[in-house]
């Protein structure tokens, strides 16, 4: 199962942007952290197609009831790809705890400490953060291992 959510922030000039975050619930791997000025359903589906091309498709996706996630385009994409959608109850972000935890860490490590001039800067730092998070961030649920270490150890055993 993958969990998906959006975050919002603004550049130094005040222009708002959104970040699309995707996490693999099994090994807590951050699969995608990309910033765009807007992420309509067509962009969301395009990002997921690229991620699925590179990683394979999940059996399920958990998300909130945001307009992009309940759009016909997104729902039809998931149905066509036999991806089961799990919508959390409105106002209950704890039902999507894996992505909420990732969002908090991403905000603390990337969005809050920096003042960005462009989306290029946001995405460059987000990519560096993603590599560090997946390779060095220990999780109690993974016996203190990082997502990539956990996945590597599962492949070996």
LUMGUNU-534250 format. One record per atom (N, C-alpha, C): atom name; x negated, y, z negated; residue in one letter. Coordinates in nm, 2 decimals, padded with zeros to 4 digits, m for minus. Example, Ala and Ser with C-alpha at 12.3 -4.5 7.8 and 13.67 -1.06 7.14 Angstrom:
BEGIN
+-------+--------+--------+--------+-------+
! kolnu !     c1 !     c2 !     c3 ! kollo !
+-------+--------+--------+--------+-------+
!     N ! m01.32 ! m00.57 ! m00.78 !     A !
!    CA ! m01.23 ! m00.45 ! m00.78 !     A !
!     C ! m01.32 ! m00.33 ! m00.78 !     A !
!     N ! m01.28 ! m00.22 ! m00.71 !     S !
!    CA ! m01.37 ! m00.11 ! m00.71 !     S !
!     C ! m01.29 !  00.00 ! m00.79 !     S !
+-------+--------+--------+--------+-------+
This chain:
BEGIN
+-------+--------+--------+--------+-------+
! kolnu !     c1 !     c2 !     c3 ! kollo !
+-------+--------+--------+--------+-------+
!     N ! m00.08 ! m00.12 !  00.00 !     X !
!    CA !  00.00 !  00.00 !  00.00 !     X !
!     C ! m00.09 !  00.12 !  00.00 !     X !
!     N ! m00.05 !  00.22 !  00.08 !     X !
!    CA ! m00.11 !  00.35 !  00.08 !     X !
!     C ! m00.02 !  00.45 !  00.02 !     X !
!     N ! m00.07 !  00.55 ! m00.06 !     X !
!    CA !  00.00 !  00.66 ! m00.11 !     X !
!     C ! m00.04 !  00.78 ! m00.04 !     X !
!     N !  00.06 !  00.87 ! m00.01 !     X !
!    CA !  00.03 !  00.99 !  00.07 !     X !
!     C !  00.09 !  01.11 !  00.00 !     X !
!     N !  00.02 !  01.22 !  00.01 !     X !
!    CA !  00.08 !  01.35 ! m00.05 !     X !
!     C !  00.01 !  01.47 !  00.02 !     X !
!     N !  00.07 !  01.58 !  00.00 !     X !
!    CA !  00.01 !  01.71 !  00.04 !     X !
!     C ! m00.03 !  01.80 ! m00.07 !     X !
!     N ! m00.13 !  01.88 ! m00.05 !     X !
!    CA ! m00.17 !  01.98 ! m00.15 !     X !
!     C ! m00.17 !  02.12 ! m00.08 !     X !
!     N ! m00.16 !  02.23 ! m00.15 !     X !
!    CA ! m00.16 !  02.36 ! m00.09 !     X !
!     C ! m00.27 !  02.44 ! m00.15 !     X !
!     N ! m00.33 !  02.53 ! m00.08 !     X !
!    CA ! m00.42 !  02.63 ! m00.13 !     X !
!     C ! m00.44 !  02.74 ! m00.03 !     X !
!     N ! m00.53 !  02.83 ! m00.05 !     X !
!    CA ! m00.55 !  02.94 !  00.04 !     X !
!     C ! m00.69 !  02.97 !  00.06 !     X !
!     N ! m00.73 !  03.03 !  00.18 !     X !
!    CA ! m00.86 !  03.07 !  00.21 !     X !
!     C ! m00.89 !  03.20 !  00.14 !     X !
!     N ! m01.01 !  03.25 !  00.14 !     X !
!    CA ! m01.05 !  03.38 !  00.08 !     X !
!     C ! m00.96 !  03.49 !  00.14 !     X !
!     N ! m00.92 !  03.49 !  00.26 !     X !
!    CA ! m00.84 !  03.59 !  00.32 !     X !
!     C ! m00.69 !  03.58 !  00.29 !     X !
!     N ! m00.66 !  03.48 !  00.21 !     X !
!    CA ! m00.52 !  03.47 !  00.17 !     X !
!     C ! m00.44 !  03.37 !  00.26 !     X !
!     N ! m00.49 !  03.33 !  00.37 !     X !
!    CA ! m00.42 !  03.24 !  00.46 !     X !
!     C ! m00.40 !  03.10 !  00.39 !     X !
!     N ! m00.28 !  03.06 !  00.39 !     X !
!    CA ! m00.25 !  02.93 !  00.32 !     X !
!     C ! m00.29 !  02.81 !  00.41 !     X !
!     N ! m00.32 !  02.70 !  00.35 !     X !
!    CA ! m00.35 !  02.58 !  00.42 !     X !
!     C ! m00.30 !  02.46 !  00.34 !     X !
!     N ! m00.29 !  02.35 !  00.40 !     X !
!    CA ! m00.24 !  02.23 !  00.33 !     X !
!     C ! m00.35 !  02.12 !  00.35 !     X !
!     N ! m00.36 !  02.03 !  00.25 !     X !
!    CA ! m00.45 !  01.92 !  00.26 !     X !
!     C ! m00.36 !  01.79 !  00.26 !     X !
!     N ! m00.39 !  01.70 !  00.35 !     X !
!    CA ! m00.33 !  01.57 !  00.36 !     X !
!     C ! m00.42 !  01.47 !  00.29 !     X !
!     N ! m00.37 !  01.41 !  00.18 !     X !
!    CA ! m00.45 !  01.31 !  00.11 !     X !
!     C ! m00.38 !  01.18 !  00.12 !     X !
!     N ! m00.46 !  01.07 !  00.15 !     X !
!    CA ! m00.42 !  00.94 !  00.16 !     X !
!     C ! m00.51 !  00.85 !  00.08 !     X !
!     N ! m00.45 !  00.76 ! m00.01 !     X !
!    CA ! m00.53 !  00.67 ! m00.09 !     X !
!     C ! m00.48 !  00.53 ! m00.07 !     X !
!     N ! m00.58 !  00.44 ! m00.07 !     X !
!    CA ! m00.54 !  00.29 ! m00.07 !     X !
!     C ! m00.52 !  00.25 ! m00.22 !     X !
!     N ! m00.40 !  00.22 ! m00.25 !     X !
!    CA ! m00.36 !  00.18 ! m00.39 !     X !
!     C ! m00.44 !  00.07 ! m00.44 !     X !
!     N ! m00.48 ! m00.03 ! m00.36 !     X !
!    CA ! m00.55 ! m00.15 ! m00.41 !     X !
!     C ! m00.69 ! m00.12 ! m00.46 !     X !
!     N ! m00.77 ! m00.05 ! m00.39 !     X !
!    CA ! m00.90 ! m00.02 ! m00.44 !     X !
!     C ! m00.93 !  00.12 ! m00.47 !     X !
!     N ! m00.83 !  00.20 ! m00.47 !     X !
!    CA ! m00.84 !  00.35 ! m00.50 !     X !
!     C ! m00.92 !  00.43 ! m00.41 !     X !
!     N ! m00.94 !  00.37 ! m00.29 !     X !
!    CA ! m01.03 !  00.44 ! m00.19 !     X !
!     C ! m00.96 !  00.56 ! m00.13 !     X !
!     N ! m01.02 !  00.67 ! m00.13 !     X !
!    CA ! m00.97 !  00.79 ! m00.06 !     X !
!     C ! m00.99 !  00.77 !  00.09 !     X !
!     N ! m00.88 !  00.76 !  00.16 !     X !
!    CA ! m00.89 !  00.73 !  00.30 !     X !
!     C ! m00.89 !  00.86 !  00.39 !     X !
!     N ! m00.83 !  00.96 !  00.34 !     X !
!    CA ! m00.82 !  01.08 !  00.42 !     X !
!     C ! m00.80 !  01.20 !  00.33 !     X !
!     N ! m00.87 !  01.31 !  00.35 !     X !
!    CA ! m00.86 !  01.44 !  00.29 !     X !
!     C ! m00.89 !  01.54 !  00.39 !     X !
!     N ! m00.78 !  01.59 !  00.46 !     X !
!    CA ! m00.80 !  01.68 !  00.57 !     X !
!     C ! m00.71 !  01.80 !  00.56 !     X !
!     N ! m00.77 !  01.92 !  00.58 !     X !
!    CA ! m00.70 !  02.05 !  00.57 !     X !
!     C ! m00.66 !  02.10 !  00.71 !     X !
!     N ! m00.54 !  02.15 !  00.71 !     X !
!    CA ! m00.48 !  02.21 !  00.83 !     X !
!     C ! m00.40 !  02.33 !  00.79 !     X !
!     N ! m00.37 !  02.43 !  00.88 !     X !
!    CA ! m00.28 !  02.54 !  00.84 !     X !
!     C ! m00.14 !  02.49 !  00.83 !     X !
!     N ! m00.10 !  02.39 !  00.91 !     X !
!    CA !  00.03 !  02.33 !  00.90 !     X !
!     C !  00.02 !  02.18 !  00.93 !     X !
!     N !  00.10 !  02.11 !  00.86 !     X !
!    CA !  00.10 !  01.96 !  00.89 !     X !
!     C !  00.25 !  01.92 !  00.91 !     X !
!     N !  00.30 !  01.95 !  01.03 !     X !
!    CA !  00.43 !  01.90 !  01.06 !     X !
!     C !  00.43 !  01.75 !  01.08 !     X !
!     N !  00.54 !  01.69 !  01.10 !     X !
!    CA !  00.55 !  01.55 !  01.11 !     X !
!     C !  00.47 !  01.49 !  01.23 !     X !
!     N !  00.46 !  01.57 !  01.34 !     X !
!    CA !  00.38 !  01.52 !  01.45 !     X !
!     C !  00.23 !  01.51 !  01.42 !     X !
!     N !  00.18 !  01.60 !  01.34 !     X !
!    CA !  00.04 !  01.60 !  01.29 !     X !
!     C !  00.02 !  01.49 !  01.19 !     X !
!     N !  00.12 !  01.47 !  01.10 !     X !
!    CA !  00.11 !  01.36 !  01.00 !     X !
!     C !  00.10 !  01.23 !  01.07 !     X !
!     N !  00.19 !  01.20 !  01.17 !     X !
!    CA !  00.19 !  01.08 !  01.25 !     X !
!     C !  00.06 !  01.06 !  01.32 !     X !
!     N !  00.01 !  01.17 !  01.38 !     X !
!    CA ! m00.12 !  01.16 !  01.45 !     X !
!     C ! m00.23 !  01.12 !  01.36 !     X !
!     N ! m00.24 !  01.18 !  01.24 !     X !
!    CA ! m00.34 !  01.15 !  01.15 !     X !
!     C ! m00.33 !  01.00 !  01.10 !     X !
!     N ! m00.21 !  00.95 !  01.08 !     X !
!    CA ! m00.19 !  00.81 !  01.04 !     X !
!     C ! m00.23 !  00.72 !  01.15 !     X !
!     N ! m00.20 !  00.75 !  01.28 !     X !
!    CA ! m00.23 !  00.67 !  01.39 !     X !
!     C ! m00.39 !  00.65 !  01.39 !     X !
!     N ! m00.46 !  00.76 !  01.38 !     X !
!    CA ! m00.61 !  00.76 !  01.38 !     X !
!     C ! m00.66 !  00.67 !  01.26 !     X !
!     N ! m00.60 !  00.69 !  01.15 !     X !
!    CA ! m00.64 !  00.61 !  01.03 !     X !
!     C ! m00.61 !  00.47 !  01.05 !     X !
!     N ! m00.50 !  00.43 !  01.10 !     X !
!    CA ! m00.46 !  00.29 !  01.13 !     X !
!     C ! m00.56 !  00.23 !  01.23 !     X !
!     N ! m00.59 !  00.31 !  01.33 !     X !
!    CA ! m00.68 !  00.26 !  01.44 !     X !
!     C ! m00.82 !  00.23 !  01.37 !     X !
!     N ! m00.86 !  00.31 !  01.28 !     X !
!    CA ! m00.99 !  00.28 !  01.22 !     X !
!     C ! m00.99 !  00.18 !  01.10 !     X !
!     N ! m00.88 !  00.17 !  01.03 !     X !
!    CA ! m00.87 !  00.10 !  00.91 !     X !
!     C ! m00.77 ! m00.02 !  00.91 !     X !
!     N ! m00.69 ! m00.03 !  01.01 !     X !
!    CA ! m00.58 ! m00.12 !  01.01 !     X !
!     C ! m00.46 ! m00.06 !  00.94 !     X !
!     N ! m00.34 ! m00.12 !  00.95 !     X !
!    CA ! m00.22 ! m00.06 !  00.90 !     X !
!     C ! m00.19 ! m00.12 !  00.76 !     X !
!     N ! m00.13 ! m00.03 !  00.68 !     X !
!    CA ! m00.08 ! m00.08 !  00.55 !     X !
!     C !  00.05 ! m00.16 !  00.57 !     X !
!     N !  00.08 ! m00.24 !  00.47 !     X !
!    CA !  00.22 ! m00.30 !  00.47 !     X !
!     C !  00.32 ! m00.20 !  00.42 !     X !
!     N !  00.28 ! m00.11 !  00.33 !     X !
!    CA !  00.37 ! m00.02 !  00.27 !     X !
!     C !  00.31 !  00.12 !  00.26 !     X !
!     N !  00.39 !  00.23 !  00.25 !     X !
!    CA !  00.34 !  00.36 !  00.22 !     X !
!     C !  00.44 !  00.42 !  00.12 !     X !
!     N !  00.38 !  00.47 !  00.01 !     X !
!    CA !  00.45 !  00.54 ! m00.09 !     X !
!     C !  00.43 !  00.69 ! m00.08 !     X !
!     N !  00.54 !  00.76 ! m00.09 !     X !
!    CA !  00.54 !  00.91 ! m00.08 !     X !
!     C !  00.66 !  00.97 ! m00.15 !     X !
!     N !  00.65 !  01.10 ! m00.15 !     X !
!    CA !  00.77 !  01.18 ! m00.21 !     X !
!     C !  00.87 !  01.20 ! m00.10 !     X !
!     N !  00.97 !  01.28 ! m00.12 !     X !
!    CA !  01.08 !  01.31 ! m00.03 !     X !
!     C !  01.06 !  01.44 !  00.05 !     X !
!     N !  00.93 !  01.48 !  00.07 !     X !
!    CA !  00.91 !  01.60 !  00.14 !     X !
!     C !  00.96 !  01.60 !  00.28 !     X !
!     N !  00.98 !  01.71 !  00.35 !     X !
!    CA !  01.05 !  01.72 !  00.48 !     X !
!     C !  00.97 !  01.64 !  00.58 !     X !
!     N !  00.84 !  01.64 !  00.58 !     X !
!    CA !  00.76 !  01.56 !  00.68 !     X !
!     C !  00.78 !  01.41 !  00.66 !     X !
!     N !  00.80 !  01.37 !  00.54 !     X !
!    CA !  00.81 !  01.22 !  00.51 !     X !
!     C !  00.95 !  01.17 !  00.54 !     X !
!     N !  01.05 !  01.25 !  00.53 !     X !
!    CA !  01.18 !  01.21 !  00.56 !     X !
!     C !  01.22 !  01.24 !  00.71 !     X !
!     N !  01.13 !  01.30 !  00.78 !     X !
!    CA !  01.16 !  01.33 !  00.92 !     X !
!     C !  01.18 !  01.21 !  01.00 !     X !
!     N !  01.26 !  01.22 !  01.11 !     X !
!    CA !  01.29 !  01.11 !  01.20 !     X !
!     C !  01.16 !  01.06 !  01.26 !     X !
!     N !  01.07 !  01.15 !  01.29 !     X !
!    CA !  00.94 !  01.11 !  01.36 !     X !
!     C !  00.86 !  01.02 !  01.27 !     X !
!     N !  00.84 !  01.06 !  01.14 !     X !
!    CA !  00.76 !  00.98 !  01.05 !     X !
!     C !  00.83 !  00.84 !  01.02 !     X !
!     N !  00.96 !  00.85 !  00.99 !     X !
!    CA !  01.04 !  00.73 !  00.96 !     X !
!     C !  01.04 !  00.63 !  01.08 !     X !
!     N !  01.06 !  00.69 !  01.20 !     X !
!    CA !  01.06 !  00.60 !  01.32 !     X !
!     C !  00.92 !  00.54 !  01.34 !     X !
!     N !  00.82 !  00.62 !  01.32 !     X !
!    CA !  00.68 !  00.57 !  01.33 !     X !
!     C !  00.66 !  00.45 !  01.24 !     X !
!     N !  00.70 !  00.46 !  01.11 !     X !
!    CA !  00.68 !  00.36 !  01.02 !     X !
!     C !  00.76 !  00.23 !  01.06 !     X !
!     N !  00.88 !  00.25 !  01.10 !     X !
!    CA !  00.97 !  00.14 !  01.14 !     X !
!     C !  00.91 !  00.07 !  01.26 !     X !
!     N !  00.86 !  00.15 !  01.36 !     X !
!    CA !  00.80 !  00.09 !  01.48 !     X !
!     C !  00.68 !  00.01 !  01.45 !     X !
!     N !  00.61 !  00.05 !  01.34 !     X !
!    CA !  00.48 ! m00.02 !  01.30 !     X !
!     C !  00.50 ! m00.12 !  01.19 !     X !
!     N !  00.63 ! m00.14 !  01.15 !     X !
!    CA !  00.67 ! m00.24 !  01.05 !     X !
!     C !  00.59 ! m00.20 !  00.92 !     X !
!     N !  00.59 ! m00.07 !  00.88 !     X !
!    CA !  00.54 ! m00.02 !  00.76 !     X !
!     C !  00.66 !  00.01 !  00.67 !     X !
!     N !  00.67 ! m00.05 !  00.56 !     X !
!    CA !  00.78 ! m00.03 !  00.46 !     X !
!     C !  00.76 !  00.10 !  00.39 !     X !
!     N !  00.86 !  00.18 !  00.39 !     X !
!    CA !  00.85 !  00.31 !  00.31 !     X !
!     C !  00.90 !  00.30 !  00.17 !     X !
!     N !  00.83 !  00.35 !  00.08 !     X !
!    CA !  00.87 !  00.36 ! m00.06 !     X !
!     C !  00.87 !  00.50 ! m00.10 !     X !
!     N !  00.99 !  00.56 ! m00.12 !     X !
!    CA !  01.01 !  00.70 ! m00.16 !     X !
!     C !  01.02 !  00.70 ! m00.31 !     X !
!     N !  00.95 !  00.79 ! m00.38 !     X !
!    CA !  00.96 !  00.81 ! m00.52 !     X !
!     C !  01.09 !  00.89 ! m00.55 !     X !
!     N !  01.14 !  00.88 ! m00.67 !     X !
!    CA !  01.26 !  00.96 ! m00.70 !     X !
!     C !  01.22 !  01.11 ! m00.71 !     X !
!     N !  01.31 !  01.20 ! m00.66 !     X !
!    CA !  01.28 !  01.34 ! m00.67 !     X !
!     C !  01.25 !  01.38 ! m00.81 !     X !
!     N !  01.14 !  01.46 ! m00.82 !     X !
!    CA !  01.10 !  01.52 ! m00.95 !     X !
!     C !  01.03 !  01.42 ! m01.04 !     X !
!     N !  00.98 !  01.30 ! m00.98 !     X !
!    CA !  00.92 !  01.20 ! m01.06 !     X !
!     C !  00.78 !  01.17 ! m01.00 !     X !
!     N !  00.68 !  01.27 ! m01.00 !     X !
!    CA !  00.55 !  01.24 ! m00.94 !     X !
!     C !  00.48 !  01.13 ! m01.01 !     X !
!     N !  00.51 !  01.09 ! m01.13 !     X !
!    CA !  00.44 !  00.98 ! m01.20 !     X !
!     C !  00.46 !  00.85 ! m01.12 !     X !
!     N !  00.57 !  00.84 ! m01.04 !     X !
!    CA !  00.60 !  00.72 ! m00.97 !     X !
!     C !  00.50 !  00.71 ! m00.85 !     X !
!     N !  00.42 !  00.81 ! m00.83 !     X !
!    CA !  00.32 !  00.81 ! m00.72 !     X !
!     C !  00.18 !  00.84 ! m00.79 !     X !
!     N !  00.15 !  00.77 ! m00.90 !     X !
!    CA !  00.04 !  00.81 ! m00.99 !     X !
!     C ! m00.09 !  00.81 ! m00.92 !     X !
!     N ! m00.12 !  00.71 ! m00.83 !     X !
!    CA ! m00.25 !  00.70 ! m00.77 !     X !
!     C ! m00.28 !  00.82 ! m00.69 !     X !
!     N ! m00.19 !  00.87 ! m00.61 !     X !
!    CA ! m00.22 !  00.99 ! m00.53 !     X !
!     C ! m00.22 !  01.12 ! m00.61 !     X !
!     N ! m00.14 !  01.12 ! m00.72 !     X !
!    CA ! m00.14 !  01.24 ! m00.81 !     X !
!     C ! m00.27 !  01.25 ! m00.88 !     X !
!     N ! m00.33 !  01.13 ! m00.92 !     X !
!    CA ! m00.46 !  01.13 ! m00.98 !     X !
!     C ! m00.57 !  01.18 ! m00.88 !     X !
!     N ! m00.56 !  01.13 ! m00.76 !     X !
!    CA ! m00.66 !  01.17 ! m00.66 !     X !
!     C ! m00.64 !  01.32 ! m00.63 !     X !
!     N ! m00.52 !  01.37 ! m00.62 !     X !
!    CA ! m00.49 !  01.51 ! m00.60 !     X !
!     C ! m00.56 !  01.60 ! m00.71 !     X !
!     N ! m00.54 !  01.55 ! m00.84 !     X !
!    CA ! m00.60 !  01.63 ! m00.95 !     X !
!     C ! m00.75 !  01.64 ! m00.94 !     X !
!     N ! m00.81 !  01.52 ! m00.91 !     X !
!    CA ! m00.96 !  01.52 ! m00.90 !     X !
!     C ! m01.00 !  01.60 ! m00.78 !     X !
!     N ! m00.93 !  01.59 ! m00.67 !     X !
!    CA ! m00.97 !  01.67 ! m00.55 !     X !
!     C ! m00.96 !  01.82 ! m00.58 !     X !
!     N ! m00.85 !  01.86 ! m00.65 !     X !
!    CA ! m00.83 !  02.00 ! m00.68 !     X !
!     C ! m00.94 !  02.05 ! m00.78 !     X !
!     N ! m00.98 !  01.97 ! m00.88 !     X !
!    CA ! m01.08 !  02.01 ! m00.97 !     X !
!     C ! m01.22 !  02.02 ! m00.91 !     X !
!     N ! m01.25 !  01.92 ! m00.82 !     X !
!    CA ! m01.38 !  01.91 ! m00.76 !     X !
!     C ! m01.40 !  02.00 ! m00.63 !     X !
!     N ! m01.29 !  02.02 ! m00.56 !     X !
!    CA ! m01.31 !  02.08 ! m00.43 !     X !
!     C ! m01.23 !  02.22 ! m00.42 !     X !
!     N ! m01.10 !  02.22 ! m00.45 !     X !
!    CA ! m01.03 !  02.34 ! m00.42 !     X !
!     C ! m01.05 !  02.45 ! m00.52 !     X !
!     N ! m01.05 !  02.41 ! m00.65 !     X !
!    CA ! m01.06 !  02.52 ! m00.76 !     X !
!     C ! m01.20 !  02.58 ! m00.76 !     X !
!     N ! m01.31 !  02.51 ! m00.75 !     X !
!    CA ! m01.44 !  02.57 ! m00.77 !     X !
!     C ! m01.49 !  02.66 ! m00.66 !     X !
!     N ! m01.43 !  02.65 ! m00.54 !     X !
!    CA ! m01.49 !  02.72 ! m00.42 !     X !
!     C ! m01.39 !  02.82 ! m00.36 !     X !
!     N ! m01.44 !  02.92 ! m00.30 !     X !
!    CA ! m01.37 !  03.02 ! m00.22 !     X !
!     C ! m01.41 !  02.99 ! m00.08 !     X !
!     N ! m01.31 !  02.94 !  00.00 !     X !
!    CA ! m01.34 !  02.90 !  00.14 !     X !
!     C ! m01.31 !  03.02 !  00.24 !     X !
!     N ! m01.40 !  03.03 !  00.34 !     X !
!    CA ! m01.37 !  03.13 !  00.44 !     X !
!     C ! m01.30 !  03.07 !  00.56 !     X !
!     N ! m01.30 !  02.93 !  00.58 !     X !
!    CA ! m01.24 !  02.87 !  00.70 !     X !
!     C ! m01.20 !  02.73 !  00.66 !     X !
!     N ! m01.12 !  02.67 !  00.75 !     X !
!    CA ! m01.08 !  02.53 !  00.74 !     X !
!     C ! m01.20 !  02.44 !  00.76 !     X !
!     N ! m01.30 !  02.49 !  00.85 !     X !
!    CA ! m01.42 !  02.41 !  00.87 !     X !
!     C ! m01.49 !  02.39 !  00.74 !     X !
!     N ! m01.50 !  02.49 !  00.66 !     X !
!    CA ! m01.57 !  02.48 !  00.53 !     X !
!     C ! m01.49 !  02.38 !  00.44 !     X !
!     N ! m01.36 !  02.39 !  00.43 !     X !
!    CA ! m01.28 !  02.31 !  00.35 !     X !
!     C ! m01.30 !  02.16 !  00.39 !     X !
!     N ! m01.29 !  02.13 !  00.52 !     X !
!    CA ! m01.30 !  02.00 !  00.57 !     X !
!     C ! m01.44 !  01.94 !  00.55 !     X !
!     N ! m01.54 !  02.02 !  00.57 !     X !
!    CA ! m01.68 !  01.97 !  00.55 !     X !
!     C ! m01.70 !  01.93 !  00.40 !     X !
!     N ! m01.66 !  02.02 !  00.31 !     X !
!    CA ! m01.67 !  01.98 !  00.17 !     X !
!     C ! m01.58 !  01.87 !  00.13 !     X !
!     N ! m01.46 !  01.86 !  00.19 !     X !
!    CA ! m01.37 !  01.75 !  00.16 !     X !
!     C ! m01.43 !  01.62 !  00.20 !     X !
!     N ! m01.50 !  01.62 !  00.32 !     X !
!    CA ! m01.56 !  01.49 !  00.37 !     X !
!     C ! m01.68 !  01.45 !  00.28 !     X !
!     N ! m01.76 !  01.55 !  00.24 !     X !
!    CA ! m01.87 !  01.51 !  00.14 !     X !
!     C ! m01.81 !  01.46 !  00.01 !     X !
!     N ! m01.71 !  01.52 ! m00.04 !     X !
!    CA ! m01.64 !  01.48 ! m00.16 !     X !
!     C ! m01.59 !  01.34 ! m00.15 !     X !
!     N ! m01.53 !  01.31 ! m00.03 !     X !
!    CA ! m01.47 !  01.18 ! m00.01 !     X !
!     C ! m01.57 !  01.07 ! m00.02 !     X !
!     N ! m01.69 !  01.09 !  00.05 !     X !
!    CA ! m01.80 !  01.00 !  00.04 !     X !
!     C ! m01.85 !  00.97 ! m00.10 !     X !
!     N ! m01.86 !  01.08 ! m00.17 !     X !
!    CA ! m01.91 !  01.07 ! m00.31 !     X !
!     C ! m01.80 !  01.00 ! m00.40 !     X !
!     N ! m01.68 !  01.04 ! m00.38 !     X !
!    CA ! m01.57 !  00.98 ! m00.46 !     X !
!     C ! m01.57 !  00.83 ! m00.44 !     X !
!     N ! m01.57 !  00.79 ! m00.31 !     X !
!    CA ! m01.56 !  00.65 ! m00.28 !     X !
!     C ! m01.68 !  00.57 ! m00.32 !     X !
!     N ! m01.80 !  00.63 ! m00.32 !     X !
!    CA ! m01.92 !  00.55 ! m00.35 !     X !
!     C ! m01.96 !  00.57 ! m00.50 !     X !
!     N ! m01.92 !  00.67 ! m00.57 !     X !
!    CA ! m01.98 !  00.70 ! m00.70 !     X !
!     C ! m01.88 !  00.71 ! m00.81 !     X !
!     N ! m01.75 !  00.72 ! m00.78 !     X !
!    CA ! m01.65 !  00.75 ! m00.88 !     X !
!     C ! m01.59 !  00.62 ! m00.95 !     X !
!     N ! m01.63 !  00.59 ! m01.07 !     X !
!    CA ! m01.58 !  00.47 ! m01.13 !     X !
!     C ! m01.44 !  00.48 ! m01.17 !     X !
!     N ! m01.37 !  00.36 ! m01.17 !     X !
!    CA ! m01.23 !  00.36 ! m01.21 !     X !
!     C ! m01.22 !  00.24 ! m01.31 !     X !
!     N ! m01.15 !  00.27 ! m01.42 !     X !
!    CA ! m01.12 !  00.17 ! m01.52 !     X !
!     C ! m01.05 !  00.05 ! m01.46 !     X !
!     N ! m00.95 !  00.07 ! m01.38 !     X !
!    CA ! m00.88 ! m00.04 ! m01.32 !     X !
!     C ! m00.96 ! m00.12 ! m01.22 !     X !
!     N ! m01.08 ! m00.07 ! m01.18 !     X !
!    CA ! m01.17 ! m00.15 ! m01.10 !     X !
!     C ! m01.29 ! m00.20 ! m01.18 !     X !
!     N ! m01.27 ! m00.22 ! m01.31 !     X !
!    CA ! m01.38 ! m00.26 ! m01.40 !     X !
!     C ! m01.50 ! m00.17 ! m01.39 !     X !
!     N ! m01.47 ! m00.04 ! m01.39 !     X !
!    CA ! m01.58 !  00.06 ! m01.39 !     X !
!     C ! m01.65 !  00.08 ! m01.26 !     X !
!     N ! m01.60 !  00.02 ! m01.15 !     X !
!    CA ! m01.67 !  00.02 ! m01.02 !     X !
!     C ! m01.61 !  00.14 ! m00.94 !     X !
!     N ! m01.68 !  00.18 ! m00.84 !     X !
!    CA ! m01.63 !  00.28 ! m00.75 !     X !
!     C ! m01.55 !  00.20 ! m00.64 !     X !
!     N ! m01.46 !  00.27 ! m00.57 !     X !
!    CA ! m01.38 !  00.20 ! m00.47 !     X !
!     C ! m01.46 !  00.12 ! m00.37 !     X !
!     N ! m01.57 !  00.17 ! m00.32 !     X !
!    CA ! m01.65 !  00.10 ! m00.22 !     X !
!     C ! m01.73 ! m00.02 ! m00.28 !     X !
!     N ! m01.78 !  00.00 ! m00.40 !     X !
!    CA ! m01.84 ! m00.11 ! m00.47 !     X !
!     C ! m01.74 ! m00.23 ! m00.50 !     X !
!     N ! m01.62 ! m00.19 ! m00.55 !     X !
!    CA ! m01.52 ! m00.29 ! m00.57 !     X !
!     C ! m01.48 ! m00.36 ! m00.44 !     X !
!     N ! m01.47 ! m00.29 ! m00.33 !     X !
!    CA ! m01.43 ! m00.36 ! m00.21 !     X !
!     C ! m01.54 ! m00.45 ! m00.16 !     X !
!     N ! m01.67 ! m00.40 ! m00.18 !     X !
!    CA ! m01.78 ! m00.48 ! m00.13 !     X !
!     C ! m01.79 ! m00.61 ! m00.22 !     X !
!     N ! m01.77 ! m00.60 ! m00.35 !     X !
!    CA ! m01.78 ! m00.71 ! m00.44 !     X !
!     C ! m01.66 ! m00.81 ! m00.41 !     X !
!     N ! m01.55 ! m00.76 ! m00.37 !     X !
!    CA ! m01.43 ! m00.85 ! m00.33 !     X !
!     C ! m01.46 ! m00.93 ! m00.20 !     X !
!     N ! m01.54 ! m00.86 ! m00.11 !     X !
!    CA ! m01.57 ! m00.93 !  00.02 !     X !
!     C ! m01.67 ! m01.04 !  00.00 !     X !
!     N ! m01.76 ! m01.02 ! m00.10 !     X !
!    CA ! m01.87 ! m01.11 ! m00.13 !     X !
!     C ! m01.82 ! m01.24 ! m00.20 !     X !
!     N ! m01.72 ! m01.21 ! m00.30 !     X !
!    CA ! m01.68 ! m01.32 ! m00.38 !     X !
!     C ! m01.57 ! m01.41 ! m00.31 !     X !
+-------+--------+--------+--------+-------+
